[in-house]
């Protein structure tokens, strides 16, 4: 069997392979979730479903979340380490400043959305859910995703108007 040397592989090819593996994993896990035992009734309330592979889906999501968090921390460390060796300018673009602004801006949005997130109790599947931390965390992720998508859309529109601004 041919040994794969990750250090000599191009970044694009490596990221494509990782992407295909993750998509394949998600397709298999969600396929099993919906095809095998999806209509199993819940023991305590037969009106609700209790799919067999619910734990596998949740475990996969935890695994992907922690892998993404590890990649963020590793790439942040490598980025700050590499930017300390240069003057921060790449092709007359202040790369270091942009990196710091994006990192700090994302951290501020996460913190503010956590602080302003609601911890009001919800009724989920007919039962009261009152875990304040998890309620605030779910609000934090929803608000952060919404804000960052809006900012990304604004950046795309700003980038598209570059030719009009030059005139």
C-alpha positions in Angstrom: 0.0 0.0 0.0 1.3 3.4 -0.9 2.2 5.7 2.0 0.8 9.2 1.9 3.2 12.0 2.9 1.1 14.8 4.3 4.0 17.3 4.4 4.6 17.2 0.7 0.9 17.2 -0.3 -0.5 20.5 -1.5 -2.9 22.3 0.9 -5.7 22.3 -1.6 -5.5 18.5 -2.2 -5.2 17.8 1.5 -8.2 20.0 2.3 -10.2 18.3 -0.5 -9.5 14.9 1.0 -10.5 16.0 4.5 -13.6 17.6 3.1 -14.6 14.4 1.3 -14.0 12.3 4.4 -16.1 14.6 6.5 -18.9 14.7 4.0 -18.8 10.9 3.7 -18.9 10.5 7.5 -21.9 12.9 7.7 -23.8 11.1 4.9 -23.3 7.7 6.5 -24.2 8.9 10.0 -27.3 10.8 8.9 -28.3 8.0 6.5 -28.2 5.5 9.3 -30.1 7.9 11.5 -33.0 8.3 9.0 -33.0 4.8 7.5 -32.4 2.4 10.4 -34.9 2.5 13.3 -36.0 6.1 12.8 -39.7 5.3 13.6 -39.0 3.7 16.9 -41.5 5.0 19.5 -40.1 6.7 22.6 -40.6 4.5 25.7 -42.0 7.3 28.0 -44.2 8.9 25.3 -45.1 6.7 22.3 -46.2 9.8 20.3 -42.6 10.8 19.9 -39.8 9.1 17.9 -36.6 7.8 19.5 -34.3 6.9 16.6 -31.7 4.3 17.3 -28.7 6.3 16.1 -29.5 9.6 17.9 -26.5 9.1 20.2 -24.2 8.5 17.2 -25.5 11.7 15.5 -24.9 13.7 18.8 -21.5 12.1 19.3 -20.5 12.9 15.7 -21.5 16.6 16.2 -19.5 16.8 19.4 -16.5 15.3 17.6 -16.8 17.7 14.7 -17.2 20.6 17.1 -14.1 19.8 19.1 -12.1 19.1 16.0 -13.2 22.5 14.6 -12.3 24.1 17.9 -8.9 22.5 17.9 -8.3 23.6 14.3 -9.2 27.2 15.2 -6.9 27.2 18.2 -4.0 25.6 16.2 -4.4 27.9 13.2 -4.7 31.0 15.5 -1.5 30.0 17.3 0.3 29.3 14.0 -1.0 32.6 12.5 0.1 34.7 15.5 3.5 32.9 15.6 4.1 33.4 11.9 2.9 37.0 11.9 5.4 37.9 14.6 8.3 37.2 12.3 7.2 39.7 9.6 6.2 43.3 9.4 2.5 42.3 8.9 2.3 43.6 5.3 1.5 41.1 2.5 1.3 42.7 -1.0 0.6 46.1 0.6 -2.3 44.5 2.6 -2.0 44.8 6.4 -2.5 41.1 7.0 -1.5 41.1 10.7 -4.0 43.9 11.4 -6.8 42.1 9.6 -6.0 38.8 11.5 -6.1 40.6 14.9 -9.3 42.5 14.0 -11.1 39.3 12.9 -9.9 37.3 15.9 -10.8 40.0 18.4 -14.1 40.9 16.6 -15.2 37.3 16.6 -14.4 36.9 20.3 -16.3 40.1 21.1 -19.3 39.0 19.1 -19.3 35.6 20.9 -19.0 37.2 24.4 -21.7 39.8 23.7 -24.1 37.3 22.3 -23.5 35.1 25.3 -24.1 38.0 27.7 -27.3 39.1 25.9 -28.6 35.6 25.2 -31.9 34.7 26.9 -32.1 32.1 29.6 -35.9 32.0 29.6 -37.3 28.5 30.1 -38.6 26.7 27.1 -41.1 23.8 26.6 -39.3 21.1 24.5 -41.2 18.0 23.5 -43.8 18.7 26.2 -41.3 19.1 29.1 -39.9 22.2 30.6 -36.2 22.9 29.7 -34.6 25.3 32.2 -30.8 24.8 32.0 -29.7 28.5 31.9 -26.2 27.8 30.6 -27.4 25.7 27.6 -30.1 28.1 26.8 -27.6 31.0 26.8 -25.1 29.0 24.7 -27.7 28.1 22.1 -28.7 31.8 21.8 -25.1 32.7 21.6 -24.5 30.4 18.7 -27.7 31.5 16.9 -26.9 35.2 17.3 -23.2 34.8 16.4 -24.0 32.9 13.3 -26.6 35.5 12.3 -24.2 38.4 12.9 -21.2 36.9 11.2 -23.4 35.9 8.2 -24.6 39.5 7.9 -21.0 40.8 8.2 -19.8 38.3 5.6 -22.6 39.4 3.2 -21.6 43.0 3.8 -18.0 42.2 3.0 -19.0 40.4 -0.2 -21.2 43.4 -1.3 -18.3 45.8 -0.4 -15.9 43.7 -2.4 -18.3 43.6 -5.4 -18.5 47.4 -5.4 -14.7 47.8 -5.6 -14.8 48.7 -9.3 -17.4 51.4 -8.7 -15.4 52.9 -5.9 -12.2 53.2 -8.0 -13.9 55.5 -10.5 
